[in-house]
Amino acid sequence: MLPPILSNLRLPVVASPMFIVSVPDLVIAQCKAGIVGSFPALNAREAEGEPPLLEAWLTRITEELDRHNQANPDRPAAPFAVNQIVHRSNARLDRDVEICHRHRVPIWITSLGARPEVNEAAHDCGAITLHDVITPTFARKALDKGADGLIAVAAGAGGHAGSLSPFALIQEIRSFFDGPLLLSGSIATGGAILAAQAMGADLAYIGSPFIAAAEANADPAYKQMIVDCGAEDIVYSPLFTGVHGNYLKPSIRAAGLDPDALDSADASAMNFGRGDAGAKPKAWSQIWGSGQGIGAVRSVQPAAALIEGLAAQYAAARRGLCAG
């Protein structure tokens, strides 16, 4: 059963937090359109000596959504989420956890490790925690450490993706967990959202299509590359962060590398203490991540229009199945 905070969304969708790309403008637009918007806490980076930018972001998001709800009581905004990278190299974790606790962020998404103390901090302020996993083994560990829900990151997802089929991953997790379960991996249409539910997930977790949203903090060339590319334009490599992820081949070529002859790297290369999510110098800012579902992305458009399209497709897919 879904907790109340996830039960009344316009669409059963959580927008995934994307490094650099997800910023308050995008989160607010996603929430106002009826899906959970999210951003990584590490995206809020202030200059040395300045007050934490995360404080300002949370204040702005909360106040804008409150104003929207007062003006639109019949169509309130969805809640928002903040992603905490709990990898041991994230020197900001304790500070960011304290800020999110104080601002009573309603949904916490945790990645790259699971820590009981982070889950406890979230629960102490009334929040729920969703932890992303790529295998059933990691799913069990996250639940043992207090996560409320799981995000199954299957093959084809953008960023740090797993390699298991979504059918296998959802099936095995559902054999021991009946709580909130999200599916990530190539979901870019309303029909795919419905398919995620049909195989046992409660919600879809969607990232890459929102790179092409007008409100996304992405280079215009990055947005256009999302529009122009498809599944065959994605390469799966550990080179850039030490963990396997999916990246756009044209951006790799533009950085002077051969996407078909990349070196390897191991997890020891990952370092979130440098402010660049452990990437090598050209990753993320020049070498761009993306999931395999981007063949469905046809244009750069506002997030609200993208969500409107997903909602229409979702409704049509449901009608089609019922008619059959």
VOFIDREN-144621 format. One line per 4 residues: number of its first residue (from 1); their letters; for each residue z, x, y of N, C-alpha, C. Coordinates in steps of 0.05 Angstrom, whole numbers, plus 5000, padded with zeros to 4 digits. Atoms other than C-alpha are relative to their C-alpha. Layout:
<nodes>
NUM = a = Z X Y Z X Y Z X Y ~ ...
</nodes>
This chain:
<nodes>
1 = mlpp = 5000 5017 4976 5000 5000 5000 5000 5018 5025 ~ 5001 4985 4976 4983 5025 5069 5024 4994 5018 ~ 4979 5006 4981 5039 5033 5120 4988 4984 5023 ~ 5010 5017 4979 5034 4984 5179 4983 5014 5020
5 = ilsn = 5015 4986 4979 5008 5037 5227 4971 5005 4992 ~ 5028 4997 5009 4945 5044 5185 4987 4975 4990 ~ 5009 5025 5013 4937 4971 5165 4982 4982 5017 ~ 5014 5019 4982 4904 4939 5226 4979 5014 5016
9 = lrlp = 5022 4986 4986 4847 4985 5244 4975 4983 5000 ~ 5025 5015 4999 4780 4957 5265 4983 5008 4975 ~ 5014 4989 5023 4749 5002 5211 5021 5017 4985 ~ 4981 4983 5015 4787 5037 5154 4992 5030 5002
13 = vvas = 5010 4973 4994 4773 5105 5186 5020 5015 5016 ~ 4986 4980 4984 4811 5165 5211 4980 5021 5008 ~ 5018 4979 4991 4771 5213 5253 5014 5027 4996 ~ 4987 4975 5007 4785 5283 5229 5003 5018 5025
17 = pmfi = 4996 4982 4978 4813 5336 5276 4983 5025 4997 ~ 5019 4978 5003 4759 5388 5290 5007 5022 5021 ~ 4993 4977 4983 4775 5457 5318 4980 5002 5023 ~ 5015 4998 4975 4751 5464 5390 4989 4973 5008
21 = vsvp = 5015 5025 4994 4712 5398 5386 5017 4977 5008 ~ 4983 5024 4996 4768 5346 5385 5019 5005 5024 ~ 4985 4998 4975 4798 5337 5455 5008 4972 5008 ~ 4991 5027 4993 4833 5280 5491 4978 4980 5006
25 = dlvi = 5021 5020 4995 4768 5248 5516 4989 4988 4975 ~ 5010 5011 5025 4743 5241 5445 5021 4983 4986 ~ 4979 5015 5014 4810 5219 5416 5004 4973 5013 ~ 4996 5025 4986 4819 5166 5469 4978 4980 4994
29 = aqck = 5023 5017 5006 4749 5139 5458 5001 4989 4972 ~ 4998 5008 5028 4759 5137 5383 5021 4978 4996 ~ 4979 5020 5003 4825 5100 5388 4994 4974 5014 ~ 5008 5025 4986 4799 5050 5439 4980 4984 4984
33 = agiv = 5021 5013 5016 4741 5035 5392 5011 4990 4973 ~ 4987 5012 5023 4790 5019 5336 5004 5017 4976 ~ 4994 4982 5023 4796 5080 5291 5020 5021 5009 ~ 4980 4980 4994 4850 5133 5288 4985 5025 5011
37 = gsfp = 5010 4976 4989 4831 5191 5334 5020 5023 4995 ~ 4981 4978 5006 4860 5260 5322 4989 5026 5012 ~ 5008 4974 4991 4860 5332 5347 5019 5021 4989 ~ 4981 4979 5009 4889 5399 5323 5017 5008 5024
41 = alna = 4982 4991 4979 4950 5420 5363 4990 5026 5012 ~ 5010 4974 4991 4918 5489 5368 4977 4998 5019 ~ 5021 5003 4981 4861 5461 5409 5011 5000 5029 ~ 4988 5000 4973 4909 5454 5468 5011 5028 5006
45 = reae = 4993 4972 4995 4910 5526 5492 5002 5006 5029 ~ 4995 4994 4972 4940 5544 5558 5000 5031 5005 ~ 4998 4971 4994 4937 5611 5594 5029 5009 4999 ~ 4973 4990 5002 4997 5656 5587 5015 4995 5026
49 = gepp = 4983 5006 4977 5053 5635 5633 4998 4971 5009 ~ 5003 5028 4992 5028 5564 5641 5016 4982 4981 ~ 4985 5019 5018 5066 5503 5612 4982 4992 4977 ~ 5016 5007 5024 5044 5480 5543 4980 4978 5006
53 = llea = 5020 5020 4995 4978 5443 5549 5003 4976 4981 ~ 4995 5021 5020 4997 5403 5487 5016 4977 5013 ~ 4984 5020 4986 5049 5367 5530 4982 4982 5017 ~ 5017 5015 4982 4997 5346 5581 4980 4982 4984
57 = wltr = 5018 5016 5016 4948 5323 5527 5014 4976 4988 ~ 4986 5022 5013 5000 5280 5492 5007 4979 5021 ~ 4994 5019 4979 5022 5249 5557 4976 4984 5009 ~ 5024 5014 4991 4951 5233 5578 4991 4980 4979
61 = itee = 5009 5018 5021 4932 5203 5510 5018 4975 4999 ~ 4981 5022 5002 4995 5161 5506 4997 4980 5023 ~ 5001 5018 4977 4989 5134 5577 4974 4985 5001 ~ 5026 5014 4999 4915 5118 5572 4998 4978 4979
65 = ldrh = 5001 5021 5021 4923 5081 5507 5019 4977 5006 ~ 4982 5021 4991 4983 5043 5535 4986 4982 5020 ~ 5014 5016 4979 4941 5021 5595 4979 4983 4986 ~ 5020 5015 5014 4885 5000 5548 5013 4976 4986
69 = nqan = 4987 5021 5015 4933 4959 5506 5010 4977 5018 ~ 4991 5020 4982 4962 4924 5566 4977 4983 5011 ~ 5024 5014 4990 4892 4906 5591 4985 4985 4978 ~ 5015 5012 5022 4866 4886 5522 5019 4993 4977
73 = pdrp = 4980 5007 5021 4923 4853 5483 4987 4989 4975 ~ 5014 5011 5023 4872 4820 5437 4985 5021 4984 ~ 5014 4978 5014 4840 4887 5419 5014 5026 5006 ~ 4985 4975 4993 4893 4942 5422 4987 5024 4987
77 = aapf = 5010 4975 5010 4876 5014 5410 5013 5007 4974 ~ 4988 4989 5025 4887 5047 5343 5019 5023 5008 ~ 4982 4977 4995 4942 5100 5338 4985 5026 4999 ~ 5013 4973 5001 4927 5174 5345 5016 5019 4983
81 = avnq = 4987 4981 5018 4944 5234 5303 4997 5028 5012 ~ 5001 4972 4993 4958 5308 5315 5000 5016 4974 ~ 5002 4983 5023 4939 5361 5264 5016 5026 5005 ~ 4984 4975 5000 4989 5417 5250 4990 5018 4978
85 = ivhr = 5007 4979 5019 4963 5480 5216 5026 5014 4992 ~ 4974 4990 5009 5023 5500 5174 4998 5028 4986 ~ 5003 4973 5011 4994 5567 5152 5020 5019 5012 ~ 4978 4982 4991 5045 5623 5158 4992 5016 5025
89 = snar = 5008 4984 4977 5003 5658 5211 5000 4984 5026 ~ 5000 5016 4975 5008 5600 5261 5027 5003 5014 ~ 4975 4994 4986 5060 5628 5308 5009 4977 5018 ~ 4993 5022 4983 5058 5564 5350 5012 4976 4986
93 = ldrd = 4994 5024 5015 5078 5517 5294 5027 4988 5009 ~ 4974 5012 4993 5152 5509 5311 5000 4988 5028 ~ 5001 5011 4973 5138 5499 5385 4984 4974 5000 ~ 5017 5024 5000 5083 5448 5371 5013 4977 4985
97 = veic = 4985 5021 5014 5126 5410 5321 5020 4988 5018 ~ 4980 5010 4982 5181 5404 5372 4988 4982 5021 ~ 5013 5016 4979 5133 5378 5425 4990 4973 4988 ~ 5009 5025 5012 5102 5327 5377 5023 4981 4993
101 = hrhr = 4976 5016 5006 5171 5305 5355 5011 4986 5025 ~ 4990 5011 4975 5193 5295 5427 4982 4978 5011 ~ 5018 5020 4991 5131 5256 5444 4995 4977 4980 ~ 5001 5021 5021 5139 5214 5381 4971 4994 4992
105 = vpiw = 5028 5003 5010 5067 5226 5357 5002 4984 4974 ~ 4996 5018 5023 5057 5170 5306 4989 5009 4973 ~ 5012 4991 5025 5014 5205 5254 4996 5030 5002 ~ 5003 4971 5001 5018 5279 5235 4982 5007 4976
109 = itsl = 5017 4991 5021 4962 5311 5195 5006 5030 4996 ~ 4993 4973 5005 4982 5376 5161 4979 5013 4982 ~ 5022 4986 5014 4934 5429 5134 5009 5028 4993 ~ 4997 4972 5009 4933 5496 5097 5029 5007 4994
113 = garp = 4972 4996 5008 5001 5492 5065 5016 4975 5004 ~ 4983 5024 4997 5057 5441 5060 5028 5010 5003 ~ 4973 4991 4995 5126 5450 5089 5019 4975 5003 ~ 4982 5022 4998 5184 5402 5078 5012 4996 5028
117 = evne = 4988 5003 4974 5213 5417 5147 4982 4986 5020 ~ 5019 5014 4982 5150 5393 5182 4999 4970 4993 ~ 4999 5028 5008 5150 5328 5142 5026 4987 5010 ~ 4974 5011 4991 5224 5319 5159 5000 4995 5030
121 = aahd = 5001 5003 4971 5211 5329 5233 4983 4975 5007 ~ 5016 5024 4995 5156 5276 5231 5015 4975 4993 ~ 4985 5023 5008 5199 5227 5194 5023 4994 5019 ~ 4977 5003 4981 5257 5239 5243 4992 4985 5025
125 = cgai = 5009 5014 4976 5214 5212 5300 4984 4975 4993 ~ 5013 5025 5008 5187 5153 5260 4970 5003 4992 ~ 5028 4995 5006 5119 5185 5243 4995 5000 4970 ~ 5008 4996 5028 5081 5188 5178 4983 5026 4999
129 = tlhd = 5015 4976 5003 5049 5251 5150 4978 4997 4979 ~ 5023 5000 5018 4981 5259 5117 4993 5029 4996 ~ 5005 4972 5006 4967 5325 5082 4972 5002 4987 ~ 5027 4997 5012 4896 5349 5066 5001 5019 4976
133 = vitp = 4999 4985 5025 4884 5375 4996 4971 5001 4988 ~ 5026 4997 5012 4824 5400 4956 5001 4998 4970 ~ 4997 5003 5029 4852 5394 4885 5024 4982 4994 ~ 4976 5015 5008 4901 5349 4847 5025 5017 4999
137 = tfar = 4976 4982 5000 4948 5409 4840 5012 5002 5027 ~ 4990 4999 4973 4953 5416 4915 5011 4973 5008 ~ 4990 5026 4994 4962 5341 4920 5029 4996 4990 ~ 4973 5003 5011 5023 5342 4874 5020 5017 5017
141 = kald = 4982 4983 4984 5053 5400 4914 5007 4987 5027 ~ 4996 5013 4974 5044 5363 4980 5019 4976 4998 ~ 4982 5022 5004 5078 5301 4953 5028 5009 4994 ~ 4974 4989 5007 5135 5342 4924 5015 5009 5025
145 = kgad = 4988 4990 4976 5146 5370 4994 5003 4979 5022 ~ 4993 5021 4982 5150 5302 5027 4977 4987 5015 ~ 5022 5013 4986 5080 5282 5050 4999 4970 4993 ~ 5001 5029 5004 5071 5206 5058 4973 4992 4988
149 = glia = 5027 5007 5010 4996 5206 5044 4984 5025 4997 ~ 5017 4977 5006 4939 5251 5023 4972 4995 5011 ~ 5028 5000 4992 4871 5268 5050 4985 5017 4979 ~ 5015 4986 5020 4825 5286 4992 4975 5011 5012
153 = vaag = 5023 4987 4988 4776 5337 5019 4981 5009 4978 ~ 5018 4996 5022 4718 5335 4971 4976 5018 5008 ~ 5025 4985 4995 4652 5373 4965 4984 4987 5022 ~ 5018 5010 4979 4607 5366 5025 5014 4995 5026
157 = aggh = 4986 5005 4975 4662 5359 5077 4995 5023 5020 ~ 5003 4979 4980 4657 5397 5142 5025 5018 5002 ~ 4978 4982 4997 4701 5456 5158 5009 5011 4973 ~ 4989 4989 5025 4748 5480 5102 4999 4979 4978
161 = agsl = 5005 5021 5020 4720 5438 5046 5006 5009 4972 ~ 4997 4994 5029 4735 5433 4972 4974 5000 4986 ~ 5025 4999 5016 4685 5437 4916 4999 4979 4979 ~ 5000 5021 5021 4705 5378 4872 4985 4975 5009
165 = spfa = 5012 5026 4994 4665 5314 4868 5020 4980 5010 ~ 4981 5021 4991 4697 5257 4907 5008 4981 4978 ~ 4993 5018 5022 4694 5214 4844 5023 5012 4984 ~ 4980 4987 5017 4734 5265 4804 5027 5003 5016
169 = liqe = 4976 4994 4984 4783 5282 4861 5016 4974 5004 ~ 4986 5026 4996 4800 5209 4878 5011 4989 4974 ~ 4991 5010 5026 4804 5189 4805 5025 5014 4990 ~ 4977 4985 5010 4853 5244 4787 5025 4996 5017
173 = irsf = 4977 5005 4983 4897 5235 4848 5012 4972 4996 ~ 4990 5027 5004 4901 5160 4837 5014 4996 4973 ~ 4986 5003 5026 4926 5172 4766 5030 5005 5003 ~ 4971 4995 4996 4993 5195 4796 5010 4993 5027
177 = fdgp = 4992 5006 4973 4994 5171 4868 4988 4973 5009 ~ 5011 5026 4991 4988 5099 4894 5005 4995 5029 ~ 4995 5003 4971 5004 5113 4967 4975 5004 5016 ~ 5023 4997 4982 4959 5124 5027 4982 5023 4992
181 = llls = 5018 4980 5009 4897 5162 5005 4974 4998 5016 ~ 5024 4999 4984 4839 5183 5050 4980 5018 4986 ~ 5021 4984 5011 4772 5212 5029 4983 5013 5021 ~ 5016 4984 4982 4735 5267 5066 4977 5012 4985
185 = gsia = 5023 4986 5012 4665 5292 5050 4974 4984 5003 ~ 5026 5011 4996 4597 5272 5076 4999 4970 5006 ~ 4999 5029 4993 4619 5203 5101 4989 4997 5029 ~ 5013 5003 4974 4572 5185 5159 4987 4973 5004
189 = tgga = 5011 5027 4997 4552 5112 5148 5021 4980 4992 ~ 4981 5021 5008 4587 5046 5141 5000 4995 4970 ~ 5001 5003 5029 4563 5041 5069 5017 5021 4986 ~ 4984 4979 5012 4596 5108 5054 5030 4994 5003
193 = ilaa = 4972 5008 4996 4662 5081 5083 5008 4980 4978 ~ 4994 5019 5021 4658 5022 5036 5000 5013 4972 ~ 5001 4987 5025 4640 5067 4978 5026 5016 4995 ~ 4975 4986 5003 4702 5109 4991 5022 4981 4991
197 = qamg = 4980 5020 5009 4745 5046 4985 4995 4991 4971 ~ 5006 5009 5027 4708 5025 4922 5009 5019 4979 ~ 4991 4981 5020 4725 5089 4887 5030 5005 5000 ~ 4972 4998 5001 4798 5083 4904 5015 5010 5024
201 = adla = 4987 4992 4976 4811 5111 4973 5006 4976 5018 ~ 4993 5021 4981 4844 5069 5027 4984 5002 5025 ~ 5013 4995 4975 4810 5101 5086 4980 5023 4997 ~ 5019 4978 4998 4751 5145 5103 5009 5019 5022
205 = yigs = 4992 4979 4981 4762 5211 5140 4974 5013 5009 ~ 5027 4993 4991 4702 5226 5184 5002 5020 5023 ~ 4999 4980 4979 4689 5288 5226 4973 5006 5012 ~ 5024 4988 4990 4619 5317 5232 4983 4981 5018
209 = pfia = 5015 5017 4982 4584 5255 5262 5010 5000 5029 ~ 4989 5000 4974 4632 5259 5320 4996 5025 5016 ~ 5008 4976 4985 4609 5329 5338 4978 4993 5020 ~ 5022 5009 4983 4549 5293 5367 5008 4978 5019
213 = aaea = 4991 5020 4981 4592 5245 5407 4999 5011 5028 ~ 5002 4991 4972 4584 5249 5482 5026 5012 5009 ~ 4974 4991 4991 4659 5260 5490 5010 5026 4986 ~ 4991 4977 5016 4663 5318 5440 4997 5025 5017
217 = nadp = 5001 4974 4986 4678 5388 5467 4983 5019 4983 ~ 5018 4983 5016 4617 5419 5434 4976 5007 5018 ~ 5024 4991 4986 4559 5459 5462 4978 4980 4996 ~ 5022 5019 5004 4499 5414 5475 4981 5009 4978
221 = aykq = 5018 4991 5022 4459 5458 5427 5012 4994 4973 ~ 4986 5007 5025 4512 5446 5373 4996 4970 4994 ~ 5004 5029 5004 4507 5371 5384 4971 4994 4990 ~ 5028 5004 5008 4431 5374 5379 4994 5010 4972
225 = mivd = 5004 4990 5027 4435 5416 5316 5010 4980 4979 ~ 4990 5021 5018 4477 5362 5284 4979 4978 4996 ~ 5021 5020 5001 4423 5312 5302 4976 5009 4984 ~ 5025 4990 5011 4366 5356 5278 5002 5008 4970
229 = cgae = 4996 4988 5027 4396 5381 5212 5008 4979 4979 ~ 4992 5017 5022 4410 5351 5144 5015 5017 4979 ~ 4984 4988 5021 4446 5368 5079 4991 5028 4992 ~ 5011 4975 5009 4399 5425 5061 5005 5023 5021
233 = divy = 4996 4980 4979 4417 5460 5126 5029 5010 5001 ~ 4972 4992 5001 4490 5471 5106 5004 5022 4979 ~ 4994 4979 5019 4517 5534 5073 5031 5000 4996 ~ 4971 5000 5007 4585 5539 5037 5009 5029 4996
237 = splf = 4993 4972 5000 4619 5606 5050 5029 5004 5008 ~ 4973 4992 4991 4688 5639 5056 5000 5022 5021 ~ 5002 4976 4984 4662 5694 5101 5015 4997 5027 ~ 4992 5002 4972 4683 5667 5169 5029 4996 5004
241 = tgvh = 4971 5004 4997 4756 5648 5157 5016 5009 4977 ~ 4985 4992 5024 4774 5672 5088 5003 4977 4980 ~ 4999 5024 5017 4772 5601 5060 4972 4987 5001 ~ 5027 5012 5001 4708 5566 5037 4997 4977 5020
245 = gnyl = 5005 5021 4981 4678 5522 5090 4970 4995 5001 ~ 5029 5007 4997 4611 5488 5106 4991 5005 5029 ~ 5010 4992 4974 4570 5515 5164 4970 4995 5002 ~ 5028 5004 4995 4502 5502 5196 4984 5026 4998
249 = kpsi = 5016 4976 5004 4450 5552 5173 4987 5010 5026 ~ 5013 4990 4976 4412 5554 5240 5019 5015 5019 ~ 4981 4986 4982 4475 5575 5277 5007 5027 4988 ~ 4996 4974 5013 4486 5631 5226 4977 5019 5006
253 = raag = 5024 4984 4994 4415 5655 5236 5001 5009 5030 ~ 5000 4994 4971 4424 5652 5312 5021 5022 5006 ~ 4980 4979 4997 4485 5698 5304 4991 5027 4988 ~ 5011 4975 5012 4441 5750 5269 5007 5005 4971
257 = ldpd = 4993 4998 5028 4463 5736 5198 4981 4985 4983 ~ 5017 5014 5019 4425 5714 5137 5017 4980 4984 ~ 4983 5019 5014 4455 5649 5111 4998 5000 4970 ~ 5004 4999 5029 4427 5662 5042 5009 5027 4988
261 = alds = 4991 4975 5010 4458 5731 5036 5026 5008 5015 ~ 4975 4995 4986 4528 5726 5065 5020 5015 4982 ~ 4979 4987 5015 4585 5772 5045 5022 4980 4994 ~ 4977 5017 5007 4650 5744 5017 5024 5009 5016
265 = adas = 4975 4993 4987 4721 5745 5043 5022 4985 4984 ~ 4979 5014 5014 4789 5725 5016 5020 4988 5020 ~ 4982 5015 4982 4846 5683 5043 5017 5018 5018 ~ 4984 4982 4984 4882 5745 5070 4987 5004 5028
269 = amnf = 5014 4997 4974 4829 5745 5126 5008 4979 5020 ~ 4993 5023 4982 4857 5680 5154 5024 5007 5017 ~ 4978 4995 4981 4900 5687 5216 4999 4981 5023 ~ 4999 5020 4979 4920 5630 5261 5016 5009 5024
273 = grgd = 4985 4989 4978 4960 5675 5307 4984 5010 5022 ~ 5017 4989 4980 4900 5698 5346 4988 4979 5019 ~ 5011 5022 4983 4883 5630 5377 4972 4993 4993 ~ 5028 5006 5006 4816 5627 5341 4998 4989 4972
277 = agak = 4999 5012 5027 4837 5593 5276 4991 5019 4978 ~ 5005 4981 5020 4829 5657 5238 4971 5007 4997 ~ 5029 4995 5003 4754 5660 5249 4993 5029 5008 ~ 5011 4975 4990 4714 5724 5257 4990 4995 5028
281 = pkaw = 5006 5004 4971 4692 5736 5329 4979 4978 5006 ~ 5021 5018 4994 4629 5693 5325 5003 4972 4988 ~ 4998 5026 5014 4654 5636 5281 5012 4980 5019 ~ 4991 5023 4985 4669 5567 5310 4987 4998 5028
285 = sqiw = 5013 5002 4973 4643 5585 5380 4970 5004 4998 ~ 5029 4996 5003 4575 5608 5355 4990 4992 4972 ~ 5007 5009 5027 4574 5595 5280 5014 4974 4995 ~ 4989 5027 4998 4584 5521 5275 5003 4986 4974
289 = gsgq = 4994 5014 5024 4617 5480 5221 4987 4972 5000 ~ 5010 5027 5003 4589 5415 5193 5001 4992 4971 ~ 5002 5011 5027 4592 5370 5132 4972 4993 4993 ~ 5027 5005 5010 4533 5351 5090 4989 4972 5007
293 = giga = 5009 5027 4994 4529 5279 5115 4984 4996 5025 ~ 5011 5003 4973 4496 5294 5182 4971 4990 5000 ~ 5027 5012 5000 4427 5270 5159 4999 4972 5011 ~ 4998 5028 4990 4452 5201 5181 5003 5000 5031
297 = vrsv = 4996 4999 4971 4464 5225 5253 4973 5003 5014 ~ 5027 5001 4988 4403 5207 5295 5000 5006 5029 ~ 5001 4995 4971 4425 5218 5367 5028 5008 5009 ~ 4975 4996 4986 4479 5242 5414 5006 4975 5015
301 = qpaa = 4993 5026 4988 4516 5180 5437 5030 4999 5004 ~ 4971 5003 4996 4585 5157 5461 5013 4993 4973 ~ 4985 5005 5024 4638 5153 5407 5001 4970 4994 ~ 4999 5029 5004 4644 5078 5418 4975 4989 4988
305 = alie = 5026 5009 5011 4570 5068 5403 4998 5009 4971 ~ 5001 4991 5028 4575 5110 5340 5018 4983 4982 ~ 4982 5017 5016 4635 5069 5316 4990 4972 4998 ~ 5012 5027 5002 4600 5004 5333 4978 5000 4979
309 = glaa = 5020 4998 5021 4542 5027 5289 5012 5001 4972 ~ 4987 4998 5026 4589 5045 5232 5011 4972 4992 ~ 4989 5026 5006 4623 4977 5238 4978 4980 4991 ~ 5022 5018 5008 4556 4940 5234 4990 5007 4972
313 = qyaa = 5009 4992 5027 4535 4981 5173 5020 4992 4979 ~ 4979 5007 5019 4602 4970 5139 4999 4970 4994 ~ 5001 5028 5004 4598 4895 5149 4975 4992 4984 ~ 5024 5006 5016 4526 4894 5123 5002 5008 4971
317 = arrg = 4996 4991 5028 4545 4934 5062 5017 4981 4984 ~ 4982 5019 5013 4601 4886 5046 4985 4974 4993 ~ 5015 5025 5005 4556 4826 5054 4980 5004 4977 ~ 5019 4995 5021 4504 4858 5010 5012 5001 4972
321 = lcag = 4986 4999 5026 4553 4871 4954 5009 4972 4991 ~ 4991 5027 5007 4582 4802 4958 4977 4981 4992 ~ 5023 5016 5006 4513 4771 4958 4989 5006 4972 ~ 5010 4992 5026 4496 4810 4895 5017 4989 4978
</nodes>
